[in-house]
Structures are given as C-alpha cells and as structure tokens.
C-alpha cells in the first residue's frame, strides 16, 4: 500500500483541477486513460470519493428533469456545481475528533468551500424541500445494532436516507457495491444503473453503481 501512496499523481491534478482548485469536468474517455490504482491514490490524497465526468453529469441532469434538486454530502461541490443545483454538507470532517482520526489514517479532510451550505443532510431536505436529492458516497446514520455482528457501515454523523426517500420524489446515490452493500435502503424497491462512466475511489472499478429510489 505504501508503494501506491507514493505514486506521483500530479499529472491527474493537471487534468482535473482548474486554476481555482475546483474539479474540472472531463469526458469519461480521459478518466479511463488513468490507471485505476493511480485514480484511487489521487482520490485519497484529495479527499474525493465519487468522481464526475461529462457523461455522468448529462445523465443526472436528464434524471433530474429540471425539478428542484439539492446535493447532500456535497463535500467540495464537485457534482452540484456542474449540475447547477444547491450543494449542502454537514462539514462533519471538520470536527476536532474527525480531524484527529483522518490525521491518524493519513488522509486530508473535507472542508467545504463557501458555496456549499453547511447543514446536515436531513435538515437540508426539511429546509429546502427538494423533489430530487443526489448524493455521492454518503454514510448512513448509525442505529442500535450496527456494531454487530455483523458490523454495519454507519456513523452517528451519517444520513437517515430512509427519511430522505420518504420526503422526496427521487433519491439518487452514486456508490460502490463493495462499500455500500449493507445500506438499509437497499431493502427498499429501487433500480441500479451501471455504465462505463461511473468513477470512484472504490477498489472494485466495476462495482460502481447509481442507485435510484423513486422516479
């Protein structure tokens, strides 16, 4: 793993970051040229999880269909900015305990920029009343019993995604089946979209999906 961490990914910076340090939108063909191991290292170094491309933004725009929409867990705003929708994030990683944890594992934190509203996901949905919600790699809310066995991936600072589904017409999640297989909302009726233009930091490049609840 140390070898991977030492990988020089500055060439990816030049491709994906603009002069303001924001993520530039490129075609999927450009991302496919990058070895997946390099993309994972780059994502880790830059606190990125899902990675947008031209084709994915076009698909999401088509799915939203001009309806009121927001992004939750927006982080640096990589998706919402290109979608032209409101971006929200709880900024949970800026908490002192979170800063200590990410420092321990050698990963930078997500400190949302000024155009990302600092509000937790469920409060954002109550406040803005969107018809569509998009999220990339959000962690579900911890509930009693999640500590296992078997242990379920969740956080006390996570999102009550079931409540979001109940309050909206559509919830769209970019995730990875190796990481998000234990989400509770997967028990609800939904559809899964797999294409060759979904990119993330997941080890399993073919495991990236768009999970969709509602229409």
ROMAR-493946 format. One line per field, with one value per residue: residue number from 0; y, x, z of N, C-alpha, C in turn. Coordinates in pm, whole numbers, plus 50000, padded with zeros to 5 digits. Each point is the difference from the previous one (the first is absolute). Example, Ala and Ser with C-alpha at 12.3 -4.5 7.8 and 13.67 -1.06 7.14 Angstrom:
// ROMAR-493946
num <- c(0_1)
n_y <- c(49431_50105)
n_x <- c(51319_49965)
n_z <- c(50780_49928)
ca_y <- c(50119_50119)
ca_x <- c(49911_50082)
ca_z <- c(50000_50006)
c_y <- c(50120_50109)
c_x <- c(50090_49923)
c_z <- c(50000_50073)
This chain:
// ROMAR-493946
num <- c(0_1_2_3_4_5_6_7_8_9_10_11_12_13_14_15_16_17_18_19_20_21_22_23_24_25_26_27_28_29_30_31_32_33_34_35_36_37_38_39_40_41_42_43_44_45_46_47_48_49_50_51_52_53_54_55_56_57_58_59_60_61_62_63_64_65_66_67_68_69_70_71_72_73_74_75_76_77_78_79_80_81_82_83_84_85_86_87_88_89_90_91_92_93_94_95_96_97_98_99_100_101_102_103_104_105_106_107_108_109_110_111_112_113_114_115_116_117_118_119_120_121_122_123_124_125_126_127_128_129_130_131_132_133_134_135_136_137_138_139_140_141_142_143_144_145_146_147_148_149_150_151_152_153_154_155_156_157_158_159_160_161_162_163_164_165_166_167_168_169_170_171_172_173_174_175_176_177_178_179_180_181_182_183_184_185_186_187_188_189_190_191_192_193_194_195_196_197_198_199_200_201_202_203_204_205_206_207_208_209_210_211_212_213_214)
n_y <- c(49880_49991_49898_49963_50019_49941_49952_50045_50071_50072_49901_49935_50061_49990_49876_49977_50067_50097_50122_49975_49888_50033_49899_49977_50025_49871_49962_49900_50025_50121_49974_49940_50106_50037_49939_49900_49936_50069_49971_49880_50000_50049_49916_49909_50040_50000_49898_49926_49981_50058_49967_50124_49981_50039_49873_49990_50116_49960_49880_50053_50086_49896_49937_50110_50014_50082_49892_50053_50024_49919_50031_49882_50023_50126_50004_49986_49935_49890_49944_50053_50037_49881_49957_50099_49917_50022_50038_49888_50028_49897_49989_49877_49997_50117_49910_50047_49919_50054_50122_49964_49947_50100_50075_49919_50004_50121_50053_50089_50100_49989_50116_49991_50038_50130_49947_49926_49991_50048_49886_49927_49883_49941_50086_49973_49874_50006_50064_49929_49891_49941_49988_50039_49893_50055_49885_50021_49869_50034_50020_49883_50041_50011_49873_49983_49928_50121_49995_49931_49872_50017_50060_50105_50039_50081_50115_50043_50033_49877_49952_50048_49909_49918_50091_50006_49867_49999_50093_49919_50051_50041_49891_50066_49882_50065_49870_49914_49892_50014_50126_50007_49877_50059_50086_50052_50113_49916_49992_50128_50005_49964_50082_49923_50101_49919_50090_50027_50088_49897_50100_49929_50018_49933_49897_49973_50023_49870_50034_50100_50051_50036_50026_49963_50086_49956_50091)
n_x <- c(50083_50118_50019_49873_50017_50112_49893_50071_49906_50111_50019_49942_50078_50096_49951_49986_50105_49908_50010_49872_50053_49906_49915_50081_49900_50032_50013_49914_50017_50003_49895_49952_50065_49942_50115_49917_50114_50035_49883_50015_50129_49971_49895_50083_50094_49891_49980_50014_49873_49886_50021_49955_49924_50029_50020_50062_50058_50021_50035_50071_50044_50012_50056_50067_50013_50092_49979_49940_50130_50050_50125_49997_50070_49982_50057_50084_49885_50073_49893_49959_50126_50030_49922_50058_50023_49915_50111_49989_50055_50002_50104_49951_50072_49939_49920_50039_49900_49926_50042_49988_49881_49965_50048_49936_49901_50052_49881_50003_49951_49868_50045_49866_50006_50012_50004_50053_49867_50040_49941_49952_50014_49959_50075_50094_49960_49994_50116_50060_49950_50115_49978_50124_50060_50119_50065_50123_49996_49875_50029_49940_49888_50079_49969_49929_50106_50036_50030_49889_50036_50008_50117_49921_50036_50028_49939_50033_50091_49951_49949_49884_50050_49948_50032_50116_50001_49960_50094_50051_50003_50125_50066_50108_50059_50116_50011_50052_49968_50131_49963_49898_50049_50036_49977_49932_50018_50103_49939_50000_49884_50088_50067_50081_50082_50049_50097_50061_49910_50005_50050_50083_50021_49890_50042_49871_50073_49974_50026_50030_49902_49898_49966_49880_49947_49885_49918)
n_z <- c(50000_50069_49915_50022_50131_49965_49936_49900_50055_49990_49916_50103_50088_49910_49996_50131_50040_50017_49951_50034_49951_49912_50016_49900_49918_49993_49873_50004_49872_50056_50074_49891_49957_50113_50034_50023_50014_49892_49944_50054_49966_49879_49998_50047_49916_49923_50085_49891_49970_49964_49873_49979_49894_49878_49970_50118_49985_49876_50046_50100_49910_49918_50102_50027_49869_50043_50076_50108_50012_50091_50030_50062_50110_49961_50121_49899_49979_49985_50056_50114_50002_49951_50099_50062_50102_50100_50063_50072_50117_50082_49919_50009_49888_50019_50055_50118_50041_49900_50026_50128_49969_49922_50097_50085_49910_50019_50028_49901_50072_49998_49960_49999_49872_49977_49877_50097_50010_50117_49968_50102_49943_50112_50068_49907_50007_50132_49999_49904_50055_49967_49872_49970_50051_49982_50008_50040_50018_50029_50127_50021_50059_50107_50016_50112_50029_49956_50130_49964_49967_49866_49992_50018_49879_50100_50028_50121_49910_49979_49887_50044_49918_50091_50089_49937_49989_50127_49999_49908_49877_50016_50036_49961_50006_49990_49981_50086_49930_49987_49991_49915_49998_50115_49904_50101_49934_49991_50117_49972_49935_49909_49922_49929_49984_49908_49988_49886_50051_50086_50069_50078_50130_49971_50073_50005_49894_49986_50126_49917_50075_49924_50125_49957_50086_49952_49949)
ca_y <- c(50120_50115_50028_50074_50135_50078_50022_50141_50024_50141_50009_50000_50137_50088_49968_50015_50124_50125_50098_50031_49881_49928_49887_50026_49891_49944_49881_49872_49943_50050_49929_49860_49992_49999_49870_50009_50013_50140_50078_49977_50075_50141_50027_49998_50119_50121_49983_49981_49867_49986_50094_50027_50018_50064_49910_49980_50124_50003_49903_50050_50113_49942_49936_50105_50053_50137_50012_50051_49894_50039_49896_49986_49945_50050_50014_50117_50048_49955_49964_50102_50118_49972_49976_50126_49984_50037_49905_50004_49903_50020_50036_49916_49968_50111_49986_49965_49857_49951_50045_49912_49868_50005_50020_49870_49910_50064_50049_50136_50009_50081_50127_50052_50139_50094_49982_49881_50034_49910_49953_49855_49960_49991_50136_50068_49957_50064_50144_50040_49924_49964_49882_49902_50012_49922_49983_49914_49933_50041_49894_49998_50031_49887_49958_49892_49870_50009_49957_49860_49957_50057_50144_50071_50129_50112_50102_50084_50123_49960_50049_49914_49999_49959_50121_50078_49934_50025_50141_50048_49919_49916_50005_49940_49980_49941_49918_49883_49885_49942_50091_50039_49884_49981_50111_49953_50038_49904_49906_50063_49992_50098_49948_50022_50033_49980_50043_50009_50134_50022_49992_50028_49952_49861_49905_49927_50101_49955_49995_50130_50003_50099_49939_50098_49975_50091_50037)
ca_x <- c(49917_50090_50041_49892_49993_50112_49979_49993_49872_49988_49946_49855_49968_50003_49884_49870_49981_50013_50090_49949_50007_49874_50007_49963_49922_50063_49930_50037_50114_50122_50017_50035_50143_50074_49995_49907_50078_50040_49881_49970_50098_49967_49879_50035_50080_49920_49873_49890_49939_49950_50066_49909_50050_49900_49887_49921_49926_49891_49899_49935_49917_49881_49919_49940_49894_49967_49931_50079_50090_50117_50098_50038_50135_50061_50144_50055_49904_50042_49884_49896_50044_49981_49858_49930_49902_50047_50092_49997_50089_50002_50138_50031_50142_50075_49992_50132_50023_50015_50132_50101_49989_50053_50145_50056_50001_50077_49914_49949_49858_49917_49957_49922_50020_49895_49874_49932_49932_50036_49880_49994_49918_49857_49952_49998_49881_49885_50006_49989_49890_50025_49932_50105_50123_50114_50110_50111_50076_49968_49991_49869_49993_50016_49884_50034_50023_50093_50134_50009_50030_50113_50009_49939_50063_49913_50065_49907_49988_49954_49874_49881_49963_49861_49919_50013_49915_49860_49967_50031_49956_50110_50130_50101_50125_50115_50068_50076_49937_50091_50004_49867_49912_49918_49908_49865_49904_50004_49888_49882_49999_50085_50067_50144_50052_50145_50049_50146_50047_49991_50135_50009_50122_49983_50096_49934_49958_49876_49894_49934_49862_49903_49885_49893_49872_49899_50006)
ca_z <- c(50000_50004_49862_49938_50057_49947_49858_49960_49933_49962_49864_50014_50044_49882_49917_50064_50076_49925_50061_50133_50082_49994_49908_49861_49942_49881_49950_50061_49927_50063_50128_49973_49970_50126_50069_50114_50123_50011_50031_50141_50078_49983_50075_50142_50030_49984_50072_49905_50005_49864_49909_49888_49864_49915_49972_50121_50025_49902_50042_50120_49958_49936_50104_50084_49915_50033_50128_50111_50044_50078_50029_50140_50011_49877_50010_49932_49902_49866_49918_50000_49925_49857_49977_50020_50108_50133_50060_50146_50065_50145_50040_50116_50007_50061_50146_50056_50008_49863_49953_50059_49937_49863_50011_50037_49885_49893_49892_50023_50028_49912_50058_49888_49962_50038_49927_50051_50125_50110_50065_49984_49885_50028_50023_49870_49927_50066_49975_49859_49940_49860_49946_49968_50080_49951_50095_49958_50106_50136_50100_50063_50143_50092_50077_50094_49939_49887_50040_49964_49864_49927_50011_49888_49976_50034_50083_50076_49922_49868_49942_50004_49859_49989_50017_49877_49899_50034_49984_49866_49886_49952_50067_49914_50073_49934_50099_49955_50064_50098_50115_50047_49991_50119_50023_50029_49896_49888_50019_49941_49854_49935_49880_49996_49867_49987_49870_49996_50035_50144_50057_50143_50063_50038_49945_49892_49902_49936_50100_50014_49955_50044_50064_49984_50067_49950_49859)
c_y <- c(50125_50039_50082_50143_50090_50029_50150_50022_50145_50017_49997_50136_50092_49977_50046_50130_50122_50097_50040_49879_49923_49892_50038_49878_49954_49881_49873_49939_50046_49929_49855_49983_49989_49861_50012_50018_50144_50086_49983_50080_50149_50037_50005_50126_50127_49990_49997_49857_49966_50108_50023_50005_50058_49912_49980_50124_50013_49905_50050_50117_49951_49938_50103_50070_50140_50020_50061_49885_50058_49882_50001_49935_50047_50015_50128_50055_49957_49967_50114_50123_49979_49972_50130_49991_50041_49889_50016_49893_50033_50049_49918_49972_50113_49997_49957_49850_49939_50039_49907_49864_50002_50026_49867_49907_50064_50048_50141_49998_50081_50122_50074_50148_50085_49976_49871_50035_49897_49967_49850_49963_50002_50137_50077_49963_50062_50149_50036_49927_49967_49882_49889_50029_49911_49993_49908_49949_50050_49878_50006_50025_49873_49972_49887_49865_50003_49953_49850_49902_49972_50152_50066_50137_50115_50096_50078_50135_49972_50050_49896_50000_49957_50119_50086_49940_50032_50143_50051_49910_49902_50023_49923_49992_49941_49922_49884_49879_49934_50081_50019_49886_49987_50120_49946_50028_49909_49894_50056_49984_50113_49940_50038_50022_49981_50038_50007_50142_50034_49976_50035_49948_49853_49908_49928_50100_49963_49998_50133_49996_50133_49922_50105_49952_50105_50034_50152)
c_x <- c(50087_50045_49893_49995_50111_49987_49987_49873_49983_49945_49847_49952_49988_49879_49870_49979_50015_50088_49954_50006_49870_50007_49946_49924_50066_49919_50049_50123_50133_50026_50039_50148_50085_49995_49916_50074_50043_49881_49962_50095_49970_49878_50029_50078_49916_49861_49881_49950_49941_50062_49910_50073_49886_49877_49912_49917_49884_49888_49922_49908_49871_49907_49929_49886_49954_49928_50093_50085_50112_50097_50027_50138_50087_50151_50050_49907_50029_49882_49900_50036_49978_49854_49920_49893_50063_50086_49997_50092_50005_50135_50044_50149_50083_49990_50136_50028_50020_50136_50110_50000_50061_50150_50068_50010_50067_49918_49953_49850_49930_49954_49925_50027_49876_49868_49927_49940_50033_49875_49993_49893_49851_49940_49991_49875_49874_49995_49966_49889_50023_49916_50100_50122_50106_50106_50105_50071_49967_49988_49864_50011_50014_49869_50040_50010_50101_50141_50019_49996_49874_50000_49946_50064_49903_50077_49892_49981_49948_49861_49889_49942_49855_49907_50006_49915_49853_49957_50016_49942_50107_50125_50099_50130_50105_50077_50073_49951_50091_50004_49862_49899_49906_49911_49858_49904_50006_49891_49872_50005_50085_50052_50146_50044_50150_50040_50152_50049_49971_50138_49997_50133_49991_50103_49943_49945_49868_49883_49930_49860_49935_49882_49889_49872_49900_50021_49998)
c_z <- c(50000_49860_49930_50050_49945_49851_49970_49918_49958_49859_50001_50050_49880_49911_50065_50078_49911_50079_50140_50094_50006_49893_49863_49946_49870_49952_50069_49933_50061_50133_49978_49968_50126_50062_50126_50132_50021_50039_50146_50089_49994_50083_50150_50038_50001_50062_49905_50009_49863_49912_49878_49866_49917_49985_50124_50033_49902_50040_50121_49967_49937_50104_50087_49926_50042_50132_50105_50054_50085_50006_50149_50007_49885_50007_49938_49892_49858_49909_49989_49919_49850_49965_50012_50107_50133_50058_50152_50056_50149_50052_50122_50013_50060_50152_50054_50005_49863_49944_50053_49933_49860_49998_50029_49881_49878_49883_50031_50023_49892_50078_49890_49971_50028_49928_50037_50136_50108_50082_49981_49898_50029_50028_49869_49922_50062_49965_49856_49924_49851_49957_49972_50088_49938_50109_49940_50124_50140_50091_50067_50150_50083_50072_50093_49929_49887_50036_49990_50115_49918_50012_49873_49987_50026_50089_50075_49931_49858_49966_50019_49858_49980_50012_49874_49888_50025_49969_49857_49892_49955_50083_49913_50078_49908_50106_49937_50078_50104_50129_50062_49999_50120_50031_50020_49885_49879_50014_49939_49847_49940_49871_50005_49856_50002_49858_50006_50029_50146_50061_50148_50052_50038_49935_49878_49899_49933_50098_50022_49940_50034_50056_50001_50067_49949_49854_49985)
